[in-house]
Amino acid sequence: MEKITNRGLHRDIAYFYVGLLIAFSFSGIILNHRQDWYPKEYVIDSKEVNITLPGNTKDINKDFIINATKDLELTYESHRVRNGSLRVYFEGKAILDTDLKTGEGILEFKRLVPFVGQTILLHQTTNSFWIWYSDIFGIAMLVLSFTGMFISAGKNTFKKRGWKLALAGLLFPIVFLLLLA
C-alpha cells in the first residue's frame, strides 16, 4: 500500500473530482453573468396571449391565474408579480410574461440547452443527496487547497492512474444528471 502524502492526496482527490470541477466551474461562470447571458434554456415556441387582469394586484392569486389561463391547457406551477409584470410558470417549461397594465403577454415554451443547462441544474439543485455530495466536494476542495501548497514531484501521473480516478469521479455527475431527466 502506498504511503499517504500531501502530493498523493492532492493528486487523487483532483483526479476523482475533475468532472465536477469542470461542471461547477463552467456553470458558476455562467451564473455569475446570468443578467447578461443566461443560456440555461432556449425558446422553442411562443405565442401572444391576452388576459383580463383585476384592477388590484392583490387579487392575482393561484385560483385567479388557473381560471384566467384555463384555455391555455397548461398546468399551473407558480407565479410572481414584479416590476409591473405577472410571470406565470407552468409545468413543462412554459412561462407566461404579462404586462399588468394591458394584460398583453407572451407565452414561451422552453427547453434546456444541452450540457450547459444540465451543469446549471447541478449548481442549483436542492436534492439532499446532491447537497451532501457537494458538501463533501467542498471539503475536498479545502483539502486540495492545503495539500497543493506542499506538493512534490512523483511517479503516479494522470496517464498511469489518474484517468481511472477521473473516470470514477465523472460517474457521479453523469448518473445524477440521468436521474434528473
C-alpha positions as CSV (number, residue, x, y, z in Angstrom):
1,M,0.0,0.0,0.0
2,E,1.2,3.4,-0.9
3,K,2.2,5.9,1.8
4,I,-0.2,8.8,2.0
5,T,1.5,12.1,1.2
6,N,0.3,15.6,0.5
7,R,1.1,15.1,-3.2
8,G,-0.7,11.8,-3.4
9,L,-3.8,13.0,-1.5
10,H,-3.9,16.2,-3.6
11,R,-3.4,14.3,-6.9
12,D,-6.0,11.6,-6.2
13,I,-8.7,13.9,-5.0
14,A,-8.1,16.2,-8.0
15,Y,-8.3,13.2,-10.4
16,F,-11.5,12.0,-8.8
17,Y,-13.3,15.4,-8.9
18,V,-12.1,16.7,-12.3
19,G,-15.5,16.2,-13.9
20,L,-17.3,18.1,-11.1
21,L,-14.7,20.8,-11.1
22,I,-15.3,21.4,-14.8
23,A,-19.1,21.3,-14.5
24,F,-19.2,23.6,-11.4
25,S,-16.6,26.0,-12.8
26,F,-18.5,26.2,-16.1
27,S,-21.9,26.7,-14.6
28,G,-20.6,29.0,-11.9
29,I,-19.2,31.4,-14.5
30,I,-22.5,31.4,-16.4
31,L,-24.5,32.0,-13.2
32,N,-22.2,34.9,-12.3
33,H,-23.1,36.6,-15.6
34,R,-26.8,35.5,-15.9
35,Q,-28.0,39.1,-16.1
36,D,-26.0,39.4,-19.4
37,W,-26.2,35.9,-20.8
38,Y,-28.2,33.0,-19.4
39,P,-28.2,30.0,-21.7
40,K,-29.8,27.5,-19.4
41,E,-32.9,27.3,-21.6
42,Y,-33.9,28.3,-25.1
43,V,-37.3,29.1,-26.6
44,I,-38.8,26.5,-28.9
45,D,-42.1,28.2,-29.4
46,S,-44.0,31.3,-28.3
47,K,-47.4,32.9,-28.8
48,E,-49.1,36.1,-27.8
49,V,-51.7,35.9,-25.0
50,N,-54.1,38.5,-23.6
51,I,-55.5,38.1,-20.1
52,T,-58.1,40.3,-18.4
53,L,-56.4,41.2,-15.1
54,P,-58.1,42.6,-12.0
55,G,-57.5,46.2,-11.0
56,N,-55.8,45.3,-7.8
57,T,-52.7,43.1,-8.0
58,K,-53.6,41.6,-4.6
59,D,-56.4,39.8,-6.3
60,I,-53.9,37.9,-8.5
61,N,-53.6,34.6,-6.8
62,K,-53.3,30.9,-7.8
63,D,-57.1,30.4,-8.3
64,F,-57.4,33.6,-10.4
65,I,-54.5,32.5,-12.6
66,I,-55.7,28.9,-13.1
67,N,-59.1,30.3,-14.1
68,A,-57.7,33.0,-16.4
69,T,-55.3,30.6,-18.2
70,K,-57.6,27.5,-18.5
71,D,-57.8,28.0,-22.3
72,L,-54.0,27.5,-22.5
73,E,-54.5,23.9,-21.2
74,L,-51.3,24.1,-19.1
75,T,-50.8,23.0,-15.5
76,Y,-50.0,25.9,-13.1
77,E,-46.8,25.7,-11.0
78,S,-46.3,29.1,-9.5
79,H,-46.3,32.8,-10.3
80,R,-44.8,36.2,-9.3
81,V,-45.8,39.8,-9.6
82,R,-42.8,42.2,-10.0
83,N,-41.9,45.4,-11.8
84,G,-45.3,45.8,-13.5
85,S,-45.3,42.3,-14.8
86,L,-47.0,39.0,-14.0
87,R,-44.9,35.9,-14.6
88,V,-46.6,32.5,-14.5
89,Y,-44.7,29.2,-14.5
90,F,-46.4,26.1,-15.9
91,E,-45.3,22.5,-16.0
92,G,-43.2,21.6,-19.0
93,K,-41.0,24.7,-19.0
94,A,-43.8,27.1,-20.2
95,I,-43.6,30.7,-18.9
96,L,-46.2,33.4,-19.4
97,D,-45.0,37.1,-19.0
98,T,-47.9,39.5,-18.9
99,D,-47.9,43.3,-18.6
100,L,-50.1,44.2,-15.6
101,K,-51.5,47.4,-17.2
102,T,-52.5,45.9,-20.6
103,G,-52.9,42.2,-19.9
104,E,-50.9,41.5,-23.0
105,G,-48.3,38.8,-22.7
106,I,-46.0,36.3,-24.3
107,L,-46.2,32.5,-23.6
108,E,-42.9,30.8,-24.2
109,F,-42.1,27.1,-24.3
110,K,-38.5,26.4,-23.4
111,R,-36.0,23.5,-23.4
112,L,-32.7,23.1,-21.6
113,V,-29.6,23.9,-23.6
114,P,-27.7,20.6,-23.9
115,F,-24.8,20.3,-21.4
116,V,-24.9,24.0,-20.3
117,G,-28.5,23.6,-18.9
118,Q,-27.6,20.4,-17.1
119,T,-24.5,21.8,-15.5
120,I,-26.6,24.8,-14.2
121,L,-29.1,22.3,-12.8
122,L,-26.2,20.6,-10.9
123,H,-25.3,24.0,-9.5
124,Q,-28.9,24.9,-8.5
125,T,-30.4,21.6,-7.3
126,T,-31.7,21.2,-3.8
127,N,-31.7,17.4,-3.9
128,S,-30.4,16.2,-0.5
129,F,-28.1,13.6,-1.9
130,W,-26.5,16.1,-4.2
131,I,-26.2,18.7,-1.4
132,W,-24.3,16.1,0.7
133,Y,-22.1,15.1,-2.3
134,S,-21.4,18.8,-3.0
135,D,-20.6,19.4,0.7
136,I,-18.0,16.6,0.5
137,F,-16.8,18.2,-2.7
138,G,-16.3,21.5,-0.8
139,I,-14.3,19.7,1.9
140,A,-12.3,18.0,-0.8
141,M,-11.6,21.4,-2.4
142,L,-10.3,22.6,1.0
143,V,-8.0,19.6,1.2
144,L,-6.8,20.3,-2.3
145,S,-6.1,23.9,-1.4
146,F,-4.0,23.0,1.6
147,T,-2.2,19.9,0.2
148,G,-1.5,21.8,-3.0
149,M,0.8,24.1,-1.1
150,F,3.1,21.2,-0.2
151,I,3.3,19.1,-3.4
152,S,6.5,17.5,-4.5
153,A,7.2,15.6,-7.8
154,G,6.1,12.0,-8.0
155,K,5.6,8.9,-10.2
156,N,1.8,8.5,-10.4
157,T,0.8,10.7,-13.4
158,F,-2.5,11.1,-15.0
159,K,-1.5,8.6,-17.7
160,K,-0.7,5.9,-15.2
161,R,-3.6,6.0,-12.8
162,G,-5.2,9.5,-12.7
163,W,-7.5,8.8,-15.7
164,K,-9.1,5.9,-13.7
165,L,-9.9,8.2,-10.8
166,A,-11.1,10.9,-13.1
167,L,-13.4,8.4,-14.8
168,A,-14.8,7.3,-11.5
169,G,-15.4,10.9,-10.4
170,L,-17.2,11.6,-13.7
171,L,-19.7,8.8,-13.0
172,F,-21.4,10.7,-10.1
173,P,-22.5,13.8,-12.0
174,I,-23.4,11.7,-15.1
175,V,-25.6,9.3,-13.0
176,F,-27.2,12.2,-11.2
177,L,-28.0,14.0,-14.4
178,L,-29.6,10.9,-15.8
179,L,-31.7,10.7,-12.6
180,L,-32.8,14.4,-13.1
181,A,-34.1,13.8,-16.6
